[in-house]
């Protein structure tokens, strides 16, 4: 295995992007179906708590680290033919489809939810806010999941086209 900066950065980018895509995918197939089965007050309370807890160094390492390492690997692969273009696709998909969608879609909704005092809402208000929040949040989540998986697949294929992890 050729352990150059180019290859190490690509390997770390693939791992971090895979972790990010895996987190979003796992959320889509486990948490979302589970939360659809709880009452409005429980859903809103749990989402408030999850939104607070996700703000941690481990999440940010994976979420932001994917973007940084994909971009860095793309620059290092400039002029490398197909691997460069695949990494450019991966970087663009992650930045626009995952990072920007999260920042402009999910985060503002999370901030709205955080500003609500659940104890002051009646059941009808909870139901109305949940419908508003859940539909939009899940849509943005599905978009970012798709693009994070796309970024992972493109970066993984780029590693094969670059012959980055072959022995010499």
C-alpha positions in Angstrom: 0.0 0.0 0.0 1.3 3.4 -1.0 1.0 5.6 2.1 1.3 9.0 0.6 -0.6 12.1 1.8 -2.8 11.7 -1.3 -3.8 8.1 -0.3 -4.1 8.7 3.4 -6.4 11.7 2.9 -8.6 9.7 0.5 -8.8 6.8 2.9 -9.8 9.0 5.8 -12.3 10.9 3.5 -13.9 7.6 2.6 -14.1 6.4 6.2 -15.6 9.6 7.5 -18.0 9.9 4.5 -19.1 6.3 5.1 -19.7 7.0 8.7 -21.8 10.1 7.9 -23.8 8.2 5.2 -24.2 5.3 7.6 -25.5 7.5 10.4 -28.1 9.2 8.1 -29.1 5.9 6.5 -29.5 4.2 9.9 -31.5 7.1 11.1 -33.8 6.7 8.1 -34.5 3.0 8.6 -34.7 2.9 12.4 -35.3 6.2 14.2 -37.8 7.7 11.7 -40.0 4.6 11.6 -39.9 4.4 15.4 -40.8 8.0 16.0 -43.8 7.7 13.6 -45.3 5.4 16.2 -45.1 7.7 19.2 -47.6 10.4 20.4 -47.0 14.0 19.5 -45.7 15.1 22.9 -43.2 12.2 23.0 -42.0 12.8 19.5 -41.4 16.5 20.1 -39.7 15.9 23.4 -37.4 13.2 22.0 -36.5 15.3 19.0 -35.5 18.2 21.2 -33.3 15.9 23.3 -31.7 14.3 20.2 -31.1 17.7 18.6 -29.2 18.8 21.8 -27.2 15.6 22.1 -26.1 15.4 18.4 -24.1 18.6 19.0 -20.9 16.8 20.1 -17.3 16.5 18.9 -17.7 13.0 17.5 -20.6 14.0 15.3 -18.8 17.2 14.1 -15.6 15.2 13.4 -17.6 12.9 11.0 -20.0 15.5 9.6 -17.5 18.3 9.0 -14.4 16.1 8.6 -16.1 14.3 5.6 -16.5 17.6 3.8 -12.9 18.8 4.6 -11.2 15.6 3.7 -13.2 15.1 0.5 -12.3 18.6 -0.6 -8.6 18.1 0.4 -8.5 14.8 -1.5 -10.1 16.3 -4.5 -7.4 19.0 -4.6 -4.7 16.4 -4.2 -6.2 14.3 -7.1 -6.4 17.2 -9.5 -5.1 16.0 -12.9 -5.6 12.4 -11.9 -8.3 11.7 -14.5 -11.4 9.9 -13.5 -10.5 9.8 -9.8 -10.5 13.6 -9.7 -13.9 13.9 -11.3 -15.4 11.3 -9.0 -14.0 13.1 -6.0 -15.3 16.4 -7.3 -18.7 14.8 -7.6 -18.4 13.3 -4.1 -17.3 16.7 -2.7 -20.0 18.6 -4.4 -22.7 16.1 -3.5 -21.6 16.2 0.2 -21.2 19.9 0.4 -24.4 20.9 -1.4 -26.6 17.8 -0.7 -25.6 17.0 2.8 -23.9 20.0 4.5 -26.0 22.8 2.9 -29.3 20.9 3.1 -28.6 20.3 6.8 -27.6 23.9 7.5 -30.5 25.5 5.6 -33.1 22.8 6.2 -32.8 20.6 9.2 -30.9 23.1 11.5 -33.5 25.9 11.2 -36.3 23.4 12.0 -34.3 22.1 15.0 -33.9 25.7 16.2 -37.7 26.3 15.8 -38.4 23.1 17.8 -35.8 24.2 20.5 -37.7 27.5 20.9 -40.9 25.8 21.8 -41.9 25.2 25.4 -43.8 21.9 25.0 -45.5 22.3 28.4 -47.3 25.4 27.2 -48.8 23.7 24.1 -52.2 22.0 24.1 -52.5 18.7 22.2 -53.9 20.4 19.1 -50.9 22.8 18.9 -48.5 19.9 19.4 -50.1 17.9 16.6 -50.0 20.9 14.3 -46.4 21.7 15.0 -45.4 18.0 14.7 -47.0 17.8 11.3 -45.2 20.9 10.2 -41.8 19.9 11.6 -41.8 16.2 10.9 -42.7 16.3 7.3 -40.2 19.0 6.4 -37.4 17.6 8.6 -37.8 14.1 7.2 -37.8 15.4 3.6 -34.5 17.3 4.2 -33.1 14.2 6.0 -33.9 12.0 3.0 -32.2 14.5 0.7 -29.0 14.6 2.8 -29.0 10.8 3.2 -29.2 10.3 -0.6 -26.3 12.8 -1.2 -24.1 11.5 1.6 -24.5 7.9 0.2 -23.7 9.2 -3.3 -20.6 11.0 -1.9 -19.5 7.8 -0.2 -20.0 5.6 -3.3 -18.3 8.2 -5.6 -15.3 8.5 -3.3 -15.0 4.7 -2.9 -15.0 4.3 -6.7 -12.5 7.1 -7.0 -10.1 5.1 -4.8 -10.2 2.2 -7.3 -9.8 4.4 -10.4 -6.8 6.1 -8.8 -5.2 2.8 -7.9 -4.5 4.5 -4.6 -4.5 1.4 -2.4 -2.6 -1.1 -4.5 0.8 -2.5 -3.7 3.8 -1.7 -5.7 
